[in-house]
Amino acid sequence: MKHGKKYLDSKKLIDQAKLYDPEEAISLVKQTGKAKFDETVELSLRLSVDPRNADQQVRGTVVLPHGTGRVQRVLVFAKGEKADEAKAAGADYVGDADLVDKIRNENWFEFDVCVATPDMMGTVGRIGRILGPKGLMPNPKAGTVTTDVAKAVADIKAGKVEYRVDKTAIAHCPIGKVSFTEEQLLDNLNALMAAIVRAKPSAAKGVYLRSLYLSATMGPSIRLNTQKF
């Protein structure tokens, strides 16, 4: 794979054989975010779990103290009083069957997160095959199927992120932007890692945190010392 000059220059700053402490890694990731846009800082991790087993899946959500730096557009499937609550909480789009038809017939996706009340899931299920592959299907485990739509919308707007291991036990999660201060990124990283450590399945064997990497969108990865978490 060929890389540009900025990437190669950034890579020279990183010792590939070293395990970096969080503070040092965050300082480096800010230095390596050299693109013309405000790059996202992402944590990539590998866990000692087997997601093929139901008792070893790791999935959850956490509200980052300083948000993600991205404005999330929230769509809420709800009716009546719950629809009013969603609007009051700041949801960008609120509706029921009308929004389902709009997504299905017009291929409309001007939103980033879907929330639904439990009674709407039968209707939303009609477009499950459309929302699912895009990671937009409301799910109770992600807190996006709930009767408390106001809290769900408020949490998402405040910077709630979801972590979920794939079939290879790897997960990726944003912790902010390169423009964040080092203190803000460290707070977000610690909050995310605390949630992931708490989510350790009792059936997991061996060292839970196998590897952790930080990187900016266009930058090289920096390996973290897992012992710090």
Sequence and secondary structure as in RCSB ss.txt:
>XXXX:A:sequence
MKHGKKYLDSKKLIDQAKLYDPEEAISLVKQTGKAKFDETVELSLRLSVDPRNADQQVRGTVVLPHGTGRVQRVL
VFAKGEKADEAKAAGADYVGDADLVDKIRNENWFEFDVCVATPDMMGTVGRIGRILGPKGLMPNPKAGTVTTDVA
KAVADIKAGKVEYRVDKTAIAHCPIGKVSFTEEQLLDNLNALMAAIVRAKPSAAKGVYLRSLYLSATMGPSIRLN
TQKF
>XXXX:A:secstr
    HHHHHHHTTS TT  B HHHHHHHHHHH  SSS  EEEEEEEES  TTSGGG  EEEEE TT  SS   EE
EE  HHHHHHHHHHT SEEESHHHHHHHHHH     SEEEE GGGHHHHGGGHHHHGGGT S  GGGT B S HH
HHHHHHHHTEEEEE  TTSEEEEEEEETTS HHHHHHHHHHHHHHHHHT  TT  S SEEEEEEEETTS  EEB 
GGG 
